[in-house]
Amino acid sequence: MKETTRVNHPPAVELAADNHSVVAPIYQSVKFEFDSLDETERFFRGERPGFFYTRTSNPTTRQLELLLAELQGRDDCLACASGVGAISQTLLALTKQGDHIICFVETYNPTRYLIRRLLARFGVTHTMLSIEDTAGVEKALAAHKTRLVMFESPTNPVTKIADIAALTRMARSAGALTIMDNTFAGFHQHGQFEVDLFVHSLTKYASGAGDVMGGAVIGRTELIRSIRTDWGMLGGTLDPHAAFLILRGLKTYFVRYEAQCANAMRIAQVLAVHPAVSRVHYPGLPTHPQHELAKAQMKQFGTIVSFDLQAGADAGARFAGALKLFALTASLGSTESLVVAPSMMGGRDLTQDQLRVSAVTEGTVRLSIGLEDVDDLTEDVNQALAVSSPST
Ligand SMILES: *Cc1c(COP(=O)(O)O)cnc(C)c1O
């Protein structure tokens, strides 16, 4: 074998059957082969398991999918390259021309775009309501044969809580599927409800490190099977190396989530009694209008704390600028704390009425609470409040 051949066929290193790596290796390979054409053909006929091409499936990605399905309490999962990828591929795989979707004002901006702009181009219609308008959902389901209801809880950024039992019951009796974007609550929450499909951004709590993107859809076997082929063709595959990083991050998911929730609760309490703050949105606070519903549905209340400053937009900008420990950026669920200033908030596609329903005001600030020492975070929040609203 010449060197130029050898470098393309390096020596194989085989592990004995009784010799295992403790951490699964990254299968950083696009292609997989079987020992013979017969076995390859059997694989294509579905007569044997295996892997062939990473766009369709890969062992490292598959390990992540199986773990996520188990955490969310469902049979199966498909991973892809981002949370928005998971949402778009799920919506595209499940809808066709003439279908109707129910969605909500209090929804992640790209999801609104996908339903209102992209799917609309393919003749999919929608009704957009407030997540609090349960009666409106009932009415819309009666008025239109509906393919699916797409919702979130807690919502972004003001942490409204969806009545999941009511939504899933109404949708089910109308023959509509429910898709819940469960990114804010996490993989260990809401599995007890009859949600047909959960979608997640793996970019957030899964790795916690803020260094990798991913997304997933999780549900029962036949539903995942029905969208699997379209997902392979839409092609937003998660890279095996990213899947490995996410798997590594998940090892500390529960301790991170719990510690960050405890920090978030403390920060929410600090904000709640501060004279510069007119309103705090955190489902764990008894003053949250849906605290009882949140308590009934959730094990933990999440790490997003939003609030309104008495002095409005300018104060919000000053507050965000004065924080020292919080990075001024989007996203959430990472171990470092983050802040979104009022002017960075989405919603430009909404009407004045819809903006009012969304409860996002000119002075709404969103904090994503990290793993830093809570006294340091509290001190930082207090000094930034003093800078933003000097008279209080
Ligand atoms: C971030 C986020 C997404 C999108 O995830 P990406 O991985 O950034 O594409 C979807 N839904 C919610 C609720 C999110 O917070």
The ligand as an SDF file (V2000), in Angstrom:
LIG
                    3D

 15 15  0  0  0  0  0  0  0  0999 V2000
  -33.9870   29.7030   21.8270 C   0  0  0  0  0  0  0  0  0  0  0  0
  -35.3680   29.1920   21.6560 C   0  0  0  0  0  0  0  0  0  0  0  0
  -35.7320   28.5400   20.4800 C   0  0  0  0  0  0  0  0  0  0  0  0
  -34.7950   28.3790   19.3010 C   0  0  0  0  0  0  0  0  0  0  0  0
  -33.6660   27.6870   19.5710 O   0  0  0  0  0  0  0  0  0  0  0  0
  -32.2980   27.8560   18.7270 P   0  0  0  0  0  0  0  0  0  0  0  0
  -31.5320   26.6890   19.2040 O   0  0  0  0  0  0  0  0  0  0  0  0
  -31.7330   29.1800   19.0760 O   0  0  0  0  0  0  0  0  0  0  0  0
  -32.6760   27.7680   17.2780 O   0  0  0  0  0  0  0  0  0  0  0  0
  -37.0230   28.0650   20.3790 C   0  0  0  0  0  0  0  0  0  0  0  0
  -37.9180   28.2390   21.3650 N   0  0  0  0  0  0  0  0  0  0  0  0
  -37.6040   28.8780   22.5030 C   0  0  0  0  0  0  0  0  0  0  0  0
  -38.6510   29.0180   23.5520 C   0  0  0  0  0  0  0  0  0  0  0  0
  -36.3290   29.3870   22.6960 C   0  0  0  0  0  0  0  0  0  0  0  0
  -36.0270   30.0260   23.8180 O   0  0  0  0  0  0  0  0  0  0  0  0
  1  2  1  0
  2  3  1  0
  2 14  2  0
  3  4  1  0
  3 10  2  0
  4  5  1  0
  5  6  1  0
  6  7  2  0
  6  8  1  0
  6  9  1  0
 10 11  1  0
 11 12  2  0
 12 13  1  0
 12 14  1  0
 14 15  1  0
M  END
$$$$
